[in-house]
Each structure stands twice: as C-alpha cells, then as structure tokens.
Amino acid sequence: MRAKKESFWNLSNNLTLFRIGAIPFVAIFLIFPGKGASFAAALIFLLAAISDGLDGYMARRRNTVTNLGKLLDPLADKLLVCTALIMLIPLERVDAWMVAVIIGREMAVTTLRGVAGGGGVIISASRLGKMKNLSQLSAINLLILHYSYFSLDVHRLGTLLLWIALILTIWSGIDYFARFLKRT
C-alpha cells in the first residue's frame, strides 16, 4: 500500500500560514498609539490565537498532519507570542524582565524538544503546556487591547493573567525538563 503524499496546501497549514502572516499586522498596529490601533491589533491577535487551536484540531480530524505543519505550527505560536510581547515593552504594557523569562523558556523548551527528538525521544505538549499557552494568549490579547471598555480595566486584567501565565510558563518549563530527564 502506497503512503499518502503529503500536501502542504491544506486547511490546517493555511491556518498556520495565516497566523504567521498576521504577525506583521499586529506589530504595525502596535507602533501607532491609540485605542483604535490597539483594538485592531487585539482583533488580529485574537483571530491568530483562535487559528492556533483550529489548525491542530483540523489536522487531526481530517488526518492532514504534515511534517512541515509539525514544524511551522509551534514556530508560528512562538513568533506570535514573542513578537507581541516585545512590541508591548516600549508601550510600557509589560515589564521587559517578564518578556525575557517567557522568551527564554520558549527557547529552552524548543531546544530541548529538538534535541530530544533528534535522539528519538518525543516530548509531546503537556496539559500544563497547553494551559500556559492559553493563559499567555489571553493575557497578551488583553494587554494589546489595553484601554478600558465598559468600565473594565482591561490592562489590569491582562497583567493579572500575565502573572498567571508567567507562573505556568516556568512550571511547564520545569516539567518539560523533568520529563526529558526521566526518559534519558
């Protein structure tokens, strides 16, 4: 029986490409101060974040998981999160040290998973890692939105969620390294 040829142009990979393509628009809107630009950046970021959950679901459901998709999906996630966080620093919506911790963890875990995979050890995404991702995306979206809406202090809520995301980021990073050490 012949193996099914991988097609890059499928719905899940297109969603990943949408997420990558959305990144410059989020960055551009964050260059311009003001409620309208922040709202536009938050809307684009939200659509990109939603596409993150959809692409994996669609790939599994339609059995269209590709090797390129396996590479691009986590890369798109990290590019989206890191770009948004870096753009929020000069706007004074997030502390630089928090961004450094989050990006450092992302780089360390990505490197660990790559090294482990090269040695035949697969360290799949954990429930804790997925909670970390959801909390990061939610916090960042609120910090991009920033301004108060309907008497809700969006920035304060985003900062609170970012603290939760930071804790989950550190905790899940330790968990990945512990699971790696168990398997080696």
Steps between C-alpha positions, in 0.01 A plus 500: 500500500641838399531772758279801444700789357520796737338813367617823652193692381239378742271686739712449812822617333315797349384596851861482617607720208221744590641517854850575368360757256305673779814571704622805302151654516489462879846662518409784264182589689694498827737762361216750494370613838130525564190303575411428135840359407512294820154363428601405144821332624303312769242383247767369262687339790176334620427358154858370479470344848172331404664365185760336727238276657318439174797392291597211726140389540442507124824318424413216737134486402570496126814288534705768323790525743815583304865513600518860388190578708663338802793736452311818412221480760716536813721751318196713414383485863834617632537774239153633580553501877856632493431776247197625690681496833802684359273762340326555835825590683548853359129565551564426870224241507730220615827485693804404294617246759171308464543493124858375543387215728220396264715514187788327680270214602363471146850479356617251763203266457512521121869414508438216747224352284721525193793328671271236647334439163842465337572223750170328431329628816170675436391748765146584407314808614364450849172621645705745706665631182160547340376689806812716478430574136136592562590727792777670298275560199218633720729728700677636193173567322373700797830690528480586131141619546623700802234770526193481723178375346163508676675614821719187492870564565623278217866575566479398866321175407764432233780560752340259747467236229861560396614424855303175485651430158849571635452248783365239255784581260765427762315198640441341159864566404619315809251222417639460145856471632393254772320281244807511277732397785267209587524366147877526464 
